């Protein structure tokens, strides 16, 4: 005689719920990977002048991509620059 585990169904459903929660938890991170800022938005976040941010992009101190004509700065690159904002603010050309 084979006995069925009465909790098997509950465990299966719990596993499904766990997978759904895991996917929801990772969703904001995936959304941030696709988030880009204009130079003006980046300047406001970094509390720098528009031209200063543009110069840092052109000098290679701040990573940015050209999407069409304007530059766009990835969220993670901007957050990295925000960590280094004091050094970025006073960084001089070598």
Secondary structure, DSSP 8 states (H G I E B T S, - for coil): -----TTHHHHHHHHHHHHHHHHHHHHHHHHHHT-EE-HHHHHHHHT--HHHHHHHHHHTSS--EESSSSEEEEHHHHHHHHHTHHHHHH----
